[in-house]
Amino acid sequence: MADAAKAPRKRLAIITTVWRYLSHAQHMGDRFLVGYPWNGRWHRPEMDVVSLYVDQKPEGDQSQARADEFKFKVYPTIAETLRCGTDRLAVDGVLIIGEHGDYPINEKGQILYPRYEFFKQCVDVFDKEGRGVPVFNDKHLSYSFDKASQMVAARKRLGFPMLAGSSLPVTWRLPSVEVPLDSTIEEALMVGVGGSDPMDFHALEAMQCMLERRRNGETGVKAVQLLQGPAVWQAGKDGRWSRRLLEAALARSTSMSGNATKDGRPQDLTHSGELEQLVKDPAAYLIEYNDGLRATLLMINGAVSDYTFACRVRGHSQILSTQFLLPVVPNVTYSTCLMNKVEEMIASGKAPYPVERTQLVSGILDLCLESKVRANQRLDTPQLNVQYRAPKASQFGGAPA
C-alpha cells in the first residue's frame, strides 16, 4: 500500500468535439475533475486532466472555464494536447469524446462525428513515440464500419489498451440479472427509444453485452435488416420477433405511456393493440448471427421512455428480462459506471471488456442504416465476422463481485 500511495498520479488528455452543459465531455470530463458517487462514497480518481483539445466552441462553451478552474491547458491541436506542449508524449491516458457539435449528416442519417480522425491523430503521435497509452472512445468507434475496423487494427498493432462504447452495458439493471456465461440463448429482443443514429446505438450495444455471453462467444453477424412502419408489426405476426419476449421486456419498463398516464391503470401494451396506436414510427432492427441466433431491437418511441431486454435461455423455465437503468439529468449518474471502467483501464493498463464489442455494434448499426436506404432490404454481412469472448466477470453497476 505504501508503494501505491507514492505512485505518481496518472495524467489524462481529453479530445472532444464540444464541452458545454450536458454534453458528453461535460458528463465524463467532470468525473475526473470533481469525482463521482461510487459504492456509497464520493470517489475522486487518482488521476488528473492535464490537457484538452476542443474542436468547436459554441455558445455555452465551458472548456476554458474548466481549464482555468482546474489548472490545465486547452491546446490548438491534438498532437500538442497529447504532448502537453512538449516534443514527447506526456500523458498516461486519452479520452476521445466525439459527441455533440455541428457536423454534417449523411444520407443514412448518421452524424459524421470525427472520432476516427481524432483517433488517427492520436495514433500518429503514438507511432512517432514508439508506444501508445490507454484510449477510451465514447460511443461508436465511427459511423463507418471500415473506419471502426481500422481503429481496432491500429490498437492491435501498437498494443495499447482500448475501451469504447455506450454507458448502457455498465449501468445498473433493474432487476440486477446477467445472462449465464456460456449459456445457449434461443432468441432475444431489446426495446429502445430515441432517434437514429445516436440512441439505436445505445440499445444495440446494451443487447450485445448480453448476447456476447452465449456459448462459444461472439462469432459475428450473418445478415441484418431494418424494417419501418407497418412492416414492423407484420414481422411480429410472421414470427420474426417474439411477442412473448416483448411482453417480458415491457414488463420491466417503469415509463409506460398511453392510458396508464390517464387513469393510473397499467396497460398490457403487448396484446391490447394500444402499442400500435402509441408508436407512430416503429423500427425493427433484425439481426441474424453466424451461430443461428436471431435478435431484434424494437425502437418504439411514444410507448415507453426506457431501455429493456428479454431473452430465452435454454434450460431456464423463466424468460430473463431487465431494464438498463438511466437516472435523470443533470447528474446522469449512469456515466459514473462507464467512467469507473475508464479509470480502471488507465490505472491497470487492461481494458475490462473487449473493444471488439463496440466494433461489431458500430458495424451492425452502419449496415442496418444501409438496409434502410436500400428500401429496407435484408443485407448479407460477411464483413461483420467479428469474433471475441466476453469477460467472465459481469461489468455492470451493482453486479456481484
C-alpha positions in Angstrom: 0.0 0.0 0.0 2.9 2.4 0.8 4.3 1.9 -2.7 0.9 2.5 -4.3 0.5 5.7 -2.2 3.8 7.0 -3.6 2.9 6.3 -7.2 2.6 9.4 -9.4 -0.9 10.4 -10.4 -1.9 9.5 -13.9 -2.1 12.3 -16.4 -5.1 12.5 -18.8 -5.7 14.2 -22.1 -9.3 14.8 -23.3 -10.0 15.2 -27.0 -13.6 16.3 -27.7 -15.9 17.9 -30.1 -17.6 20.3 -27.7 -17.6 20.9 -23.9 -20.8 22.6 -22.7 -23.6 21.8 -20.2 -25.0 18.3 -20.6 -22.5 17.4 -23.4 -20.8 14.0 -23.1 -17.5 15.8 -22.5 -19.0 17.7 -19.5 -20.6 14.5 -18.1 -17.4 12.5 -18.5 -14.7 15.1 -18.0 -16.2 16.4 -14.8 -16.0 12.9 -13.3 -12.2 13.2 -13.4 -12.2 16.8 -12.3 -14.6 16.6 -9.3 -15.2 12.9 -8.8 -18.4 10.9 -8.7 -20.6 8.8 -6.3 -19.4 5.2 -6.1 -20.2 2.4 -3.6 -21.8 4.8 -1.1 -18.9 7.2 -1.1 -17.8 10.3 -3.1 -14.9 8.9 -5.2 -12.1 11.0 -6.6 -10.0 9.3 -9.3 -6.2 9.2 -8.6 -5.5 10.9 -11.9 -5.6 14.4 -13.3 -6.8 16.0 -16.5 -3.7 17.9 -17.7 -4.7 18.9 -21.3 -7.7 19.4 -23.5 -8.5 19.7 -27.2 -11.9 21.1 -28.2 -12.9 21.0 -31.9 -15.8 23.5 -31.6 -16.7 26.2 -29.1 -20.4 27.0 -29.5 -22.4 29.3 -27.2 -22.3 28.0 -23.7 -18.8 26.6 -24.1 -17.3 25.6 -20.7 -13.9 24.4 -21.8 -11.8 27.4 -20.9 -13.7 27.9 -17.6 -12.9 24.3 -16.6 -9.3 24.7 -17.7 -8.9 27.9 -15.6 -10.6 26.4 -12.6 -8.7 23.1 -12.6 -5.3 24.4 -13.9 -4.9 22.6 -17.2 -4.4 23.9 -20.7 -6.5 23.9 -23.8 -4.3 23.2 -26.8 -5.0 24.1 -30.5 -4.1 20.6 -31.9 -4.4 17.0 -30.8 -0.7 16.4 -31.1 0.1 19.3 -28.7 -2.6 18.0 -26.4 -1.0 14.6 -26.1 2.4 16.1 -25.7 1.3 18.9 -23.4 3.3 21.5 -25.4 6.5 19.4 -25.4 8.0 17.2 -28.1 7.2 13.9 -26.3 4.1 12.0 -25.4 3.3 13.4 -21.9 0.0 11.7 -20.8 -0.9 8.3 -19.4 -4.4 8.1 -20.9 -6.6 9.6 -23.6 -10.4 10.2 -23.6 -11.8 10.7 -27.1 -15.4 12.1 -26.7 -16.8 12.8 -30.1 -20.4 13.6 -29.4 -22.4 16.8 -29.9 -21.5 19.7 -32.1 -22.3 20.9 -35.6 -21.2 18.2 -38.1 -22.6 17.0 -41.4 -25.2 14.3 -41.7 -25.1 11.7 -44.5 -27.9 10.0 -46.4 -28.2 7.3 -43.8 -29.0 9.9 -41.1 -25.6 9.4 -39.4 -23.9 12.4 -37.9 -20.3 12.4 -39.2 -18.5 12.9 -35.9 -14.7 12.9 -36.4 -14.0 10.2 -33.9 -11.8 8.2 -36.4 -10.0 11.4 -37.4 -9.3 12.2 -33.7 -8.1 8.7 -33.0 -5.8 8.7 -36.1 -4.1 11.8 -34.9 -3.5 10.2 -31.5 -2.1 7.1 -33.2 0.2 9.4 -35.3 1.7 10.6 -32.0 1.9 7.1 -30.7 3.8 5.9 -33.8 6.3 8.7 -33.5 6.8 7.9 -29.8 7.0 4.1 -30.4 4.4 3.4 -27.8 0.7 4.1 -27.0 -1.3 4.7 -23.9 -4.8 3.6 -22.9 -7.5 5.2 -25.0 -11.2 5.5 -24.4 -13.5 6.3 -27.3 -17.1 7.4 -26.4 -20.0 5.5 -28.1 -19.5 4.3 -31.7 -15.9 3.9 -32.9 -17.1 5.5 -36.1 -20.2 5.9 -38.2 -18.3 3.8 -40.7 -17.6 0.1 -40.0 -14.5 0.3 -42.2 -13.1 3.2 -40.1 -14.1 1.4 -36.9 -12.2 -1.7 -38.0 -9.1 0.4 -38.9 -9.2 1.8 -35.3 -9.2 -1.7 -33.8 -6.4 -2.8 -36.2 -4.3 0.1 -35.1 -4.9 -0.7 -31.4 -3.7 -4.3 -32.0 -0.7 -3.2 -34.0 0.6 -0.9 -31.2 -0.7 -3.0 -28.4 -2.3 -0.3 -26.2 -5.5 -0.9 -24.1 -8.7 0.5 -25.7 -12.2 0.8 -24.3 -15.2 2.2 -26.2 -19.0 2.3 -26.4 -22.1 3.2 -24.6 -22.9 3.6 -20.9 -25.8 1.2 -21.0 -23.8 -2.1 -20.8 -22.3 -0.9 -17.5 -25.1 1.0 -15.9 -27.3 -0.6 -13.2 -30.0 -3.1 -14.1 -33.5 -3.5 -12.7 -33.5 -6.3 -11.7 -29.8 -7.0 -11.3 -29.5 -10.0 -13.6 -27.0 -11.4 -16.0 -27.0 -14.0 -18.9 -25.1 -17.0 -17.6 -21.7 -17.3 -19.2 -21.6 -20.0 -22.0 -25.3 -20.5 -22.0 -27.4 -21.1 -25.1 -29.6 -18.1 -26.0 -32.5 -19.2 -28.1 -33.9 -15.7 -29.1 -33.6 -12.2 -27.8 -35.4 -8.8 -28.0 -34.4 -5.3 -27.0 -36.7 -2.3 -26.6 -35.2 1.1 -27.2 -36.3 4.7 -27.7 -35.0 7.9 -29.2 -33.7 9.0 -32.5 -31.4 7.2 -35.0 -28.3 7.2 -35.2 -27.4 8.1 -31.6 -30.0 6.2 -29.5 -30.3 3.0 -31.5 -26.5 2.5 -31.0 -27.1 2.6 -27.2 -29.8 0.0 -27.5 -27.8 -2.3 -29.8 -24.8 -2.3 -27.6 -26.9 -3.0 -24.5 -28.3 -6.0 -26.3 -24.9 -7.1 -27.5 -23.4 -7.1 -24.0 -26.0 -9.7 -23.0 -25.7 -11.8 -26.2 -21.9 -12.0 -26.2 -22.0 -14.2 -23.1 -23.6 -17.1 -25.0 -21.9 -20.4 -25.7 -18.7 -20.2 -27.9 -18.6 -16.5 -27.5 -19.3 -13.9 -30.3 -18.9 -15.3 -33.8 -20.2 -12.4 -35.8 -23.3 -11.4 -37.8 -24.6 -13.1 -40.9 -27.3 -10.6 -42.0 -29.2 -7.5 -41.0 -32.5 -5.8 -42.0 -34.2 -2.7 -40.8 -37.9 -2.5 -41.0 -40.1 0.5 -40.5 -43.8 1.3 -40.1 -46.5 -1.4 -40.5 -43.8 -3.9 -41.6 -42.6 -3.9 -38.0 -45.9 -5.2 -36.7 -46.3 -7.6 -39.6 -42.9 -9.1 -38.9 -44.1 -9.8 -35.3 -47.2 -11.6 -36.7 -44.9 -13.6 -39.0 -42.9 -14.8 -36.1 -39.7 -12.8 -37.0 -39.7 -11.4 -33.5 -41.4 -12.6 -30.4 -44.5 -11.0 -28.8 -43.7 -13.0 -25.7 -40.3 -11.5 -25.4 -41.8 -8.1 -26.0 -44.2 -8.7 -23.2 -41.3 -9.7 -20.9 -39.2 -6.6 -21.9 -42.1 -4.2 -21.4 -42.9 -5.7 -18.0 -39.6 -4.2 -16.9 -40.4 -0.7 -18.1 -41.1 2.0 -15.5 -42.3 4.6 -18.0 -45.3 3.3 -19.9 -47.4 5.8 -21.7 -50.9 5.8 -23.0 -53.9 5.1 -20.9 -51.7 4.3 -17.9 -50.9 8.0 -17.6 -54.6 9.0 -17.7 -56.3 6.8 -15.1 -53.4 5.1 -13.4 -54.2 1.5 -14.5 -51.2 -0.4 -16.1 -51.8 -1.3 -19.7 -51.0 -4.6 -21.5 -49.3 -2.8 -24.4 -48.1 -6.1 -25.9 -51.6 -7.6 -26.6 -54.2 -4.8 -26.3 -53.5 -3.1 -29.6 -52.6 0.1 -27.8 -48.9 -0.2 -28.7 -49.6 0.1 -32.4 -51.6 3.3 -31.7 -49.0 4.9 -29.5 -46.0 4.3 -31.7 -46.2 6.4 -34.9 -42.9 5.4 -36.5 -41.8 2.0 -35.2 -38.5 0.4 -36.4 -37.2 -3.2 -36.1 -33.5 -4.0 -36.4 -33.4 -7.7 -37.3 -30.1 -9.3 -36.7 -29.1 -12.8 -37.7 -25.9 -14.1 -36.1 -23.5 -16.6 -37.6 -24.3 -19.2 -35.0 -28.0 -19.1 -35.8 -29.2 -16.7 -33.0 -31.8 -14.2 -34.1 -32.2 -11.0 -32.1 -34.4 -7.9 -32.6 -34.2 -4.3 -31.5 -37.6 -2.6 -31.5 -37.4 1.2 -31.4 -40.9 2.2 -30.2 -41.0 5.9 -29.4 -44.2 7.0 -27.8 -44.9 3.9 -25.8 -42.1 3.9 -23.2 -39.0 6.0 -22.5 -36.6 3.4 -21.1 -34.4 0.5 -22.4 -35.4 -3.1 -21.6 -34.3 -6.5 -22.7 -35.6 -10.1 -22.7 -34.2 -13.4 -23.9 -34.9 -17.1 -23.7 -32.0 -19.1 -22.2 -32.1 -22.9 -22.9 -32.6 -24.9 -19.7 -34.3 -21.9 -17.9 -38.0 -22.0 -17.4 -38.3 -18.3 -16.9 -37.5 -15.6 -19.6 -34.6 -13.4 -18.4 -35.5 -9.8 -18.6 -34.3 -6.5 -17.2 -34.2 -2.7 -17.6 -31.0 -0.8 -18.2 -31.4 1.9 -15.6 -30.8 5.5 -16.7 -31.0 8.0 -13.8 -32.1 11.5 -14.8 -30.3 14.7 -15.6 -28.4 16.7 -14.6 -26.4 14.1 -12.6 -26.7 11.4 -15.3 -25.1 9.1 -12.8 -25.0 6.1 -15.2 -22.0 7.8 -16.7 -20.2 7.2 -13.5 -20.3 3.4 -14.2 -18.6 4.0 -17.6 -16.0 6.4 -16.2 -15.2 3.9 -13.5 -14.4 1.4 -16.2 -12.2 4.0 -17.9 -10.4 4.8 -14.7 -9.9 1.0 -14.1 -8.3 0.6 -17.6 -6.0 3.6 -17.2 -4.9 2.5 -13.7 -4.4 -1.2 -14.6 -3.3 -1.0 -18.2 -6.0 -3.5 -19.1 -9.4 -3.0 -20.8 -12.2 -4.6 -18.6 -14.1 -5.8 -21.8 -13.2 -6.1 -25.5 -13.3 -3.1 -27.8 -14.5 -5.6 -30.5 -17.9 -5.4 -28.9 -18.2 -1.8 -30.0 -16.5 -2.6 -33.3 -19.3 -5.1 -34.1 -22.1 -2.9 -32.9 -20.7 0.0 -34.9 -20.9 -2.3 -38.0 -24.4 -3.6 -37.1 -25.8 -0.1 -36.9 -23.9 1.0 -40.1 -25.3 -1.9 -42.1 -28.8 -1.6 -40.6 -28.9 2.0 -41.8 -27.6 0.8 -45.2 -30.6 -1.5 -45.3 -32.9 1.4 -44.5 -31.6 3.5 -47.5 -31.8 0.4 -49.7 -35.6 0.2 -49.3 -35.3 -1.9 -46.1 -33.6 -4.9 -47.9 -32.1 -7.8 -46.0 -28.3 -7.5 -46.4 -25.8 -10.3 -46.1 -22.9 -9.0 -43.9 -19.8 -11.2 -44.2 -17.7 -8.2 -43.2 -19.3 -8.4 -39.7 -17.3 -11.6 -38.9 -16.1 -10.1 -35.7 -15.1 -12.7 -33.1 -14.3 -12.2 -29.4 -15.1 -13.5 -25.9 -17.0 -11.7 -23.2 -15.2 -11.3 -19.8 -16.0 -13.9 -17.2 -16.9 -11.2 -14.6 -20.0 -9.1 -15.0 -19.2 -5.5 -15.6 -22.5 -3.7 -14.9 -23.1 -1.4 -11.9 -24.1 -3.4 -8.8 -23.0 -6.8 -10.3 -21.9 -9.4 -7.8 -18.1 -9.4 -7.4 
